[in-house]
Amino acid sequence: MKDVKGHANGIVVLRFNNPSQLNALTEQIGNVFERRISELKGDDSLRAVVLTGEGKGFSAGGDLDFLHNRAKASPSDNARIMRRFYERFLTIRQLPVPTIAAINGPAVGAGFAICFACDIRVASEEAKMGFNFVRIGIPPGMGSSYLVPSVVSRQVAARMLLTGDLITAKEAHAYGLVLSVHKKEEVLAEALKIAERIATASPLAVRETTKTLRMV
């Protein structure tokens, strides 16, 4: 993880920082991510968090070596290991402030699923997105079978989760999977604009509204 702290108004930008592998998610990255989220939870000055990726992509999903090793483990071990893997990244849901995914490039599998653990998603017009879990022989993970239907219609969620198709940012916007689409170089700036608007509102009201929205 690459952490850019100190943005005006209590906004923190977190970046997945493994660009040579399109920010594939590993256990090591998950450990760092979990620790950073734990630290941020206790920061009373925090107003919003933006999550994005370093380099060309947001995240290509779970690390392939990690996934290949799952084929060698027993079902019970796999269930435990995968649950713990997802839990590390889903800690972003524990932050008491709004979170925004700035999808600057490809977001696939778990890399797209974590975007739905965020409260708002904006995307680059160049980004391809999808949940490829069924294409690699595993059920949808990272909470996607719960989180995606909470954002879009059950029919759209079924289309995405059951086919494993990759779609364009324009299609994602049409389906309601992302709030808006921008030029690649403008995606982070757009996410920060939203964060800055949030940061000017009542901190207590924002935190209580965020908590309520996540119950839906």
C-alpha positions as CSV (number, residue, x, y, z in Angstrom):
1,M,0.0,0.0,0.0
2,K,1.0,3.5,-0.7
3,D,-0.5,6.0,1.7
4,V,-0.8,9.7,0.8
5,K,-1.9,11.4,4.0
6,G,-2.3,15.1,4.8
7,H,-4.7,16.1,2.0
8,A,-6.7,19.2,3.0
9,N,-9.8,18.7,5.2
10,G,-8.9,15.3,6.6
11,I,-9.0,13.3,3.4
12,V,-6.6,10.4,3.0
13,V,-5.7,8.7,-0.3
14,L,-4.7,5.0,-0.2
15,R,-3.1,3.4,-3.3
16,F,-2.5,-0.2,-4.1
17,N,1.2,-0.2,-4.9
18,N,2.1,-3.2,-7.0
19,P,2.0,-1.7,-10.5
20,S,4.2,-4.2,-12.2
21,Q,1.4,-6.8,-11.5
22,L,-1.5,-4.4,-12.0
23,N,-1.8,-4.2,-8.2
24,A,-2.7,-7.8,-7.8
25,L,-3.9,-8.4,-4.2
26,T,-1.6,-10.5,-2.0
27,E,-1.7,-11.5,1.7
28,Q,1.2,-9.1,2.3
29,I,-0.7,-6.2,0.8
30,G,-3.8,-7.3,2.8
31,N,-1.8,-7.2,6.0
32,V,-0.5,-3.7,5.4
33,F,-4.0,-2.6,4.3
34,E,-5.6,-4.0,7.4
35,R,-3.1,-2.2,9.7
36,R,-3.6,1.1,7.9
37,I,-7.4,0.9,8.2
38,S,-7.1,0.1,11.9
39,E,-5.0,3.2,12.4
40,L,-7.4,5.4,10.4
41,K,-10.4,4.1,12.4
42,G,-9.1,6.0,15.4
43,D,-8.4,9.3,13.6
44,D,-11.0,11.7,14.7
45,S,-9.8,14.2,12.1
46,L,-10.6,11.8,9.3
47,R,-13.4,13.0,6.9
48,A,-13.1,10.7,3.8
49,V,-10.9,8.1,2.2
50,V,-10.1,7.6,-1.5
51,L,-8.9,4.2,-2.7
52,T,-7.1,3.9,-6.0
53,G,-4.2,2.1,-7.7
54,E,-0.7,3.0,-8.6
55,G,0.2,2.9,-12.3
56,K,-2.0,1.7,-15.1
57,G,-4.5,-0.3,-13.1
58,F,-6.7,-0.3,-10.0
59,S,-6.3,-4.0,-9.3
60,A,-6.2,-7.1,-11.4
61,G,-7.7,-9.1,-8.5
62,G,-6.2,-11.9,-6.4
63,D,-2.5,-12.8,-6.9
64,L,-2.3,-15.8,-9.3
65,D,0.3,-17.7,-7.2
66,F,-2.0,-17.4,-4.2
67,L,-4.9,-18.7,-6.2
68,H,-2.9,-21.6,-7.7
69,N,-1.9,-22.6,-4.2
70,R,-5.6,-22.9,-3.2
71,A,-5.9,-25.8,-5.6
72,K,-3.3,-27.7,-3.5
73,A,-5.1,-27.2,-0.2
74,S,-8.0,-29.0,1.3
75,P,-11.5,-27.5,1.1
76,S,-11.6,-26.7,4.8
77,D,-8.2,-25.0,4.7
78,N,-9.2,-23.1,1.6
79,A,-12.4,-21.8,3.2
80,R,-10.5,-20.6,6.2
81,I,-7.6,-19.0,4.1
82,M,-9.9,-17.3,1.6
83,R,-12.2,-16.0,4.3
84,R,-9.2,-14.4,6.1
85,F,-7.8,-13.1,2.8
86,Y,-11.1,-11.3,2.0
87,E,-11.5,-10.0,5.6
88,R,-8.2,-8.1,5.4
89,F,-9.5,-5.9,2.5
90,L,-13.1,-5.7,3.7
91,T,-11.9,-3.9,6.8
92,I,-12.4,-0.7,4.7
93,R,-16.1,-1.2,5.6
94,Q,-15.2,-0.5,9.2
95,L,-14.1,3.0,8.5
96,P,-16.6,5.4,10.0
97,V,-16.3,7.9,7.1
98,P,-17.3,7.7,3.4
99,T,-14.9,5.8,1.1
100,I,-14.5,6.5,-2.6
101,A,-13.0,4.1,-5.2
102,A,-11.2,6.0,-7.9
103,I,-11.0,3.2,-10.6
104,N,-8.1,4.4,-12.6
105,G,-7.7,1.3,-14.7
106,P,-8.6,-2.4,-14.9
107,A,-10.5,-3.7,-11.8
108,V,-11.1,-7.4,-12.0
109,G,-12.4,-10.1,-9.6
110,A,-11.5,-9.2,-6.0
111,G,-10.1,-5.9,-7.4
112,F,-13.5,-4.9,-8.6
113,A,-15.3,-6.4,-5.6
114,I,-13.4,-4.1,-3.2
115,C,-14.8,-1.2,-5.1
116,F,-18.2,-2.2,-3.8
117,A,-17.0,-2.3,-0.3
118,C,-16.5,1.5,-0.9
119,D,-19.5,3.9,-0.7
120,I,-18.9,5.6,-4.1
121,R,-17.2,4.6,-7.3
122,V,-15.9,6.8,-10.2
123,A,-14.0,5.3,-13.1
124,S,-11.6,6.0,-15.9
125,E,-13.1,5.7,-19.4
126,E,-10.3,3.3,-20.2
127,A,-11.0,0.9,-17.3
128,K,-12.3,-2.6,-17.9
129,M,-14.2,-4.1,-15.0
130,G,-15.7,-7.4,-14.1
131,F,-16.1,-10.3,-11.6
132,N,-14.2,-13.2,-13.1
133,F,-14.6,-15.6,-10.2
134,V,-16.8,-18.1,-12.0
135,R,-14.3,-18.0,-14.9
136,I,-11.5,-19.3,-12.7
137,G,-13.7,-21.9,-10.9
138,I,-14.5,-20.2,-7.6
139,P,-17.7,-18.6,-6.2
140,P,-17.7,-14.8,-6.1
141,G,-15.7,-13.6,-3.2
142,M,-14.8,-10.4,-1.3
143,G,-18.5,-10.1,-0.3
144,S,-19.5,-9.4,-3.9
145,S,-22.6,-11.6,-3.9
146,Y,-23.9,-9.4,-1.1
147,L,-22.4,-6.0,-1.9
148,V,-23.2,-5.9,-5.6
149,P,-27.0,-6.5,-5.3
150,S,-27.0,-3.8,-2.6
151,V,-25.9,-1.3,-5.2
152,V,-27.6,-2.4,-8.5
153,S,-30.6,-4.5,-9.4
154,R,-30.5,-8.2,-8.7
155,Q,-30.7,-8.8,-12.4
156,V,-27.7,-6.7,-13.2
157,A,-25.8,-8.3,-10.3
158,A,-26.7,-11.8,-11.6
159,R,-25.6,-10.8,-15.1
160,M,-22.2,-9.7,-13.8
161,L,-21.5,-12.4,-11.2
162,L,-22.8,-15.4,-13.3
163,T,-21.1,-14.6,-16.6
164,G,-17.8,-13.2,-15.3
165,D,-17.7,-10.8,-18.3
166,L,-15.5,-7.8,-18.5
167,I,-17.3,-4.6,-19.4
168,T,-16.3,-1.1,-20.3
169,A,-16.6,1.9,-18.0
170,K,-19.4,3.2,-20.2
171,E,-21.4,-0.1,-19.7
172,A,-20.6,0.0,-16.0
173,H,-22.1,3.5,-15.8
174,A,-25.2,2.4,-17.7
175,Y,-25.7,-0.4,-15.3
176,G,-25.3,1.8,-12.3
177,L,-22.1,0.1,-11.1
178,V,-20.2,3.3,-11.1
179,L,-21.3,6.9,-10.4
180,S,-19.5,8.6,-13.3
181,V,-16.8,8.1,-16.0
182,H,-13.9,10.4,-16.6
183,K,-10.6,10.7,-18.5
184,K,-8.0,8.6,-16.9
185,E,-6.0,11.6,-15.7
186,E,-9.1,13.1,-14.1
187,V,-10.4,10.2,-12.1
188,L,-8.5,10.8,-8.9
189,A,-9.3,14.5,-9.1
190,E,-13.0,13.8,-9.4
191,A,-12.9,11.4,-6.4
192,L,-11.2,14.2,-4.4
193,K,-13.8,16.7,-5.4
194,I,-16.5,14.5,-4.0
195,A,-14.4,13.9,-0.9
196,E,-13.9,17.6,-0.4
197,R,-17.6,18.2,-0.6
198,I,-18.2,15.6,2.0
199,A,-15.5,17.1,4.2
200,T,-17.3,20.4,4.3
201,A,-20.4,18.8,5.8
202,S,-21.1,18.1,9.5
203,P,-18.6,15.3,10.5
204,L,-21.1,13.7,12.9
205,A,-24.0,13.8,10.4
206,V,-21.7,12.3,7.7
207,R,-20.6,9.5,10.0
208,E,-24.1,8.7,11.1
209,T,-25.4,8.8,7.5
210,T,-22.5,6.6,6.3
211,K,-23.4,4.0,9.0
212,T,-27.0,4.0,8.0
213,L,-26.4,3.7,4.3
214,R,-24.2,0.6,4.9
215,M,-27.1,-1.1,6.6
216,V,-29.2,-1.0,3.4
